[in-house]
Amino acid sequence: MGQHTRRLFLVPASLALAVFLPASESSEYLSAQRKIDLIRREAVPAGSAVILKKSELNAYVEREVRLVAPQGVRNPRLELGNNFATAFAHVDFAKLQRSQGQTPSWLVETLLSGERPVRVDARIRSGSGRAVVDVEQVVISGITISGSTLDYLIRNFLWAYYPDAKVGKPFELAHRIDRLEVSFSEVRVVIAR
């Protein structure tokens, strides 16, 4: 899995989806980074789990979003549920695309110009070293996009700009991860035996 794909997954969904904290690195971010580094180095014992608290994930997501999208995304935040995640942010889609060296499409320039509140709801299924992140709905400025319209946008816009995005597609979990157990307060990263 490429670095960009990992970031998209860790910012679920991916994305892709995530609260900006002060510029200093918080203890929550440092804790999350330490745990993620252990997983990446495969230094976690087989059959054990690494627990990422919601506050750690939010600190990590804030920092990663700032690195991937320094312009165009403000106030990313995650809420967790039972194998479910909701990402919130204020996004200026045109500014975001320009900051990544892309020319915004007519649709983005016309309908999505300016900062918009965005919410993405995603269900996360995983086991046996594989995962699927299914985006159930996206809400932009109070307008809900779901069903076949959402499928169309994922196929024709998300994958056009981010062909490695694994939304709705099964993918292998790296670093001996067996599964992700998402609850209201944390994500347990379970390492395979």
C-alpha positions as a printed Julia matrix, in Angstrom:
193×3 Matrix{Float64}:
   0.0     0.0     0.0
   1.52    3.36   -1.01
   2.12    6.21    1.43
  -0.71    8.28   -0.08
  -3.12    5.32    0.17
  -2.13    4.74    3.81
  -2.86    8.38    4.58
  -6.21    8.16    2.82
  -7.06    5.05    4.83
  -5.94    6.56    8.13
  -7.98    9.58    7.32
 -10.98    7.43    6.42
 -11.72    6.73    4.58
  -9.79    7.27    3.94
 -10.85   10.26    2.69
 -10.58    9.99    2.51
 -11.2    10.63    4.51
 -10.67   14.45    9.67
  -9.83   19.24   14.53
  -6.89   21.46   13.81
  -4.92   21.72   17.03
  -2.35   24.37   17.78
   0.78   24.12   15.64
   2.77   22.5    18.46
   2.67   18.73   18.52
   0.29   17.65   21.25
   0.9    14.73   23.58
  -2.06   12.99   21.86
  -0.37   13.32   18.47
   2.96   12.09   19.84
   1.24    9.12   21.49
  -0.56    8.21   18.26
   2.64    8.62   16.24
   4.54    6.35   18.65
   1.86    3.65   18.39
   1.65    3.91   14.6
   5.44    3.7    14.37
   5.37    0.48   16.43
   2.81   -0.97   14.02
   4.79    0.12   10.94
   8.03   -1.36   12.34
   6.08   -4.55   13.09
   7.31   -4.32   16.69
   3.92   -5.2    18.19
   3.75   -8.8    19.46
   1.6   -11.21   17.44
  -1.93  -11.57   18.78
  -1.87   -8.3    20.72
  -3.63   -5.01   20.03
  -2.67   -1.36   19.86
  -5.38    0.99   21.11
  -5.69    4.41   19.49
  -7.96    6.68   21.55
 -10.31    9.04   19.7
  -8.34   12.07   20.96
  -5.1    10.54   19.62
  -6.71    9.82   16.26
  -8.04   13.38   15.99
  -4.6    14.81   16.77
  -3.01   12.48   14.22
  -5.61   13.23   11.55
  -5.23   16.96   12.07
  -1.49   16.75   11.52
  -1.75   14.41    8.5
  -4.42   16.59    6.87
  -2.18   19.62    7.36
   0.67   17.75    5.61
  -1.45   16.38    2.73
  -3.71   19.4     2.27
  -2.14   22.52    3.8
  -4.73   24.71    2.06
  -8.41   24.12    1.54
  -9.24   22.01    4.62
 -10.0    23.44    8.05
 -11.18   21.94   11.36
 -11.02   18.22   10.52
 -12.54   16.02   13.23
 -13.46   12.35   13.64
 -16.32   10.75   15.53
 -16.35    7.02   16.02
 -19.09    4.41   16.4
 -19.5     0.67   16.26
 -17.32   -0.16   13.2
 -18.26    3.27   11.91
 -16.49    6.62   11.52
 -17.76   10.09   10.67
 -15.32   12.72    9.44
 -16.13   16.42    9.61
 -14.25   19.35    8.06
 -14.68   22.68    6.35
 -13.42   22.24    2.78
 -12.82   24.66   -0.08
 -12.67   22.1    -2.88
 -11.33   24.5    -5.52
  -8.56   25.77   -3.21
  -7.75   22.19   -2.21
  -7.36   21.07   -5.83
  -5.26   24.13   -6.72
  -2.97   23.52   -3.71
  -2.34   20.0    -5.07
  -1.41   21.32   -8.5
  -4.71   20.37  -10.12
  -7.08   22.54  -12.09
 -10.55   22.44  -10.52
 -13.25   21.02  -12.75
 -16.21   23.06  -13.91
 -18.37   21.3   -11.3
 -16.01   22.2    -8.47
 -15.58   25.81   -9.64
 -19.28   26.31  -10.18
 -20.96   24.36   -7.38
 -18.31   23.82   -4.71
 -16.3    27.04   -4.76
 -15.78   28.56   -1.31
 -15.55   26.85    2.05
 -18.24   24.22    2.71
 -19.03   22.16    5.8
 -18.51   18.5     4.88
 -19.45   15.31    6.69
 -18.56   11.8     5.52
 -20.11    8.7     7.12
 -18.25    5.43    6.54
 -18.67    1.84    7.7
 -15.44   -0.07    8.3
 -15.3    -3.87    7.92
 -12.14   -5.83    8.5
 -10.79   -9.26    9.31
  -8.19  -11.8     8.22
  -5.79   -9.05    7.15
  -8.25   -7.28    4.81
 -10.54   -4.26    5.15
 -13.27   -2.41    3.28
 -14.28    1.2     3.91
 -17.8     1.83    2.59
 -18.82    5.48    2.39
 -22.54    5.53    3.2
 -23.19    9.21    2.69
 -21.54   12.57    2.19
 -23.18   15.8     3.35
 -21.9    19.03    1.77
 -23.46   22.3     2.95
 -26.5    20.4     4.23
 -27.06   18.49    0.98
 -26.92   14.71    1.44
 -25.36   12.6    -1.28
 -25.92    8.84   -1.04
 -26.9     5.78   -3.05
 -26.3     5.75   -6.81
 -25.38    9.47   -6.87
 -22.63    8.87   -4.33
 -21.44    5.79   -6.25
 -21.26    7.91   -9.43
 -19.23   10.64   -7.69
 -16.82    8.11   -6.18
 -16.26    6.42   -9.55
 -16.01    9.57  -11.65
 -14.46   12.13   -9.33
 -12.76   10.55   -6.29
 -11.06    7.78   -8.27
 -10.23   10.22  -11.09
  -8.2    12.38   -8.69
  -7.14    9.64   -6.25
  -6.92    6.36   -8.2
  -5.35    4.57   -5.2
  -8.28    5.4    -2.9
  -9.72    2.15   -1.61
 -13.26    3.35   -0.95
 -15.67    0.45   -1.39
 -12.86   -1.88   -2.48
 -11.29   -4.6    -0.32
  -7.63   -4.0     0.45
  -4.87   -5.75    2.35
  -3.99   -4.37    5.77
  -0.24   -3.82    6.04
   2.17   -4.59    8.88
   0.58   -7.86   10.03
  -2.68   -6.11   10.99
  -5.49   -8.67   11.26
  -8.39   -6.29   11.85
  -9.54   -2.9    13.09
 -12.14   -2.82   15.85
 -13.79    0.6    15.88
 -15.84    1.65   18.91
 -17.18    4.97   20.17
 -13.98    5.89   22.04
 -11.14    4.1    20.24
  -9.81    1.96   17.44
  -8.17   -1.34   18.4
  -5.58   -2.4    15.84
  -5.35   -6.16   16.27
  -2.12   -7.81   15.12
  -2.39  -11.26   13.52
  -1.21  -14.31   15.47
